[in-house]
C-alpha cells in the first residue's frame, strides 16, 4: 500500500506521522509519501489532503496539475481523506468566502461547506464527537474549522457537533472538518486505510 499526503501547504508532517502510525497499528504494509508533483501521485493507492489554507492549497494543486489528477483518480475509486481545508476542497459547493477568493474546489463530494463556520484561529477548540462506526467518542481538534452545511445524494453524515455537520462520507471519499491527525487517536485513519 502506498498512501500519499498532499504536501504543498498545511500540516503535512503531522499527517505523514499519523498515516504511518495508523498503517503500523492496522497491520498494513507499505509506505507514506509526500505529494508535491504529479508524478508523486501516480503510484498511490490512497490520498490525504491535510488542513492548511484552502485557497493556497487549491491554487497550488491547480498550478502543479495535481487538481485534475486528483479528480481523475477519485473517479477511478481511489480513497481520499480530506481534513479541514482538505474537506473544503472536496466539496461541490463553497460559501461566499470560497467564491470571493476564487478557490477552485475539487468538487468530489455531494456537500456544501462554510469555510470559517466556527470562527477564526482564536476560536479554535476541542470536543468529543460521536462518529458513525466508532465504538466510543472521538476527540476532535477544530482549528479555524469549516462546517458542512448540507449533504445530498450519496454523501452521508458521519458526525455532528451542536447540530453542525463535521464529518461526512461518500463511499471512498471522506471529509472531516476537524484534525484527526492531531488527536492522538488513530481510529479514523485506520478505518480509512481499510478501504484501500
Secondary structure, DSSP 8 states (H G I E B T S, - for coil): -EEEEE-SSSSHHHHHHHHHHHHHHHT--SEEEEE-SHHHHTT-SEEEE-SS-HHHHHHHHHHHTHHHHHHHHHHTT-EEEEETHHHHHHEEE--HHHHHTT------EEEEEETTTT-SGGG-EEEEE--TT-SS-EEEEESS--EEEEE-TT-EEEEEETTEEEEEEETTEEEESS-GGGSS--HHHHHHHTT-
